Amino acid sequence: MQAQTEHLSTTAAHAFLAALPEKIQRALITYAEEIDYPVEAVLESAIAGFLNHDSISFVDCKPMTGTERMAS
């Protein structure tokens, strides 16, 4: 299945959350509420930031390989 947009959908975010341990779900949802962002934006930011430290969303994410990460 190919994404229709470069952002994480609400449906995909909730499916992803459901697969996580409860304490991680609660932490992500609580953080999203604290900063008044949708949980899908928080998940997207976390994933994008893991793959590319300079990105905050999938739109500006340029994933690095393991070798590139080690060099930076």
C-alpha positions as CSV (number, residue, x, y, z in Angstrom):
1,M,0.0,0.0,0.0
2,Q,1.4,3.4,-1.0
3,A,0.8,6.5,1.0
4,Q,-1.3,9.2,-0.7
5,T,0.5,12.0,1.1
6,E,3.9,12.6,2.6
7,H,2.3,12.8,6.1
8,L,1.2,10.0,8.5
9,S,-2.5,9.6,8.3
10,T,-4.7,9.5,11.4
11,T,-5.7,5.9,10.6
12,A,-2.1,4.8,10.3
13,A,-1.1,6.6,13.5
14,H,-3.8,4.9,15.5
15,A,-2.9,1.5,14.0
16,F,0.7,2.1,14.9
17,L,-0.1,3.3,18.4
18,A,-2.2,0.2,18.9
19,A,0.8,-2.0,18.2
20,L,3.0,-0.2,20.9
21,P,3.2,-1.1,24.6
22,E,0.6,0.7,26.6
23,K,3.1,2.9,28.5
24,I,4.5,4.1,25.2
25,Q,1.0,4.8,23.8
26,R,0.2,6.8,26.9
27,A,3.4,8.8,26.7
28,L,2.9,9.7,23.1
29,I,-0.7,10.7,23.6
30,T,0.1,12.7,26.7
31,Y,2.9,14.5,24.9
32,A,0.7,15.3,22.0
33,E,-2.0,16.7,24.3
34,E,0.6,18.7,26.2
35,I,1.9,20.4,23.1
36,D,-1.6,20.6,21.5
37,Y,-0.5,18.6,18.4
38,P,-2.3,15.7,16.8
39,V,-0.7,12.4,17.8
40,E,0.0,11.6,14.1
41,A,2.2,14.7,14.0
42,V,4.1,13.6,17.1
43,L,4.7,10.1,15.7
44,E,5.8,11.5,12.3
45,S,8.2,13.9,14.0
46,A,9.7,11.1,16.2
47,I,10.2,8.8,13.2
48,A,11.5,11.5,10.9
49,G,13.9,12.8,13.6
50,F,15.2,9.3,14.2
51,L,16.0,8.9,10.5
52,N,17.3,12.4,10.0
53,H,18.2,14.6,13.0
54,D,17.4,17.8,11.1
55,S,13.9,16.9,10.0
56,I,10.6,17.4,11.8
57,S,8.3,15.7,9.3
58,F,8.3,13.2,6.5
59,V,8.3,16.0,4.0
60,D,11.8,17.3,4.9
61,C,13.2,13.9,6.0
62,K,16.2,12.6,4.1
63,P,16.9,9.3,5.7
64,M,20.6,8.5,6.2
65,T,22.1,5.0,6.0
66,G,23.9,3.6,9.0
67,T,27.3,4.6,7.6
68,E,26.1,8.2,6.9
69,R,24.6,8.4,10.5
70,M,27.9,7.3,12.0
71,A,29.8,9.9,10.0
72,S,27.6,12.8,11.1
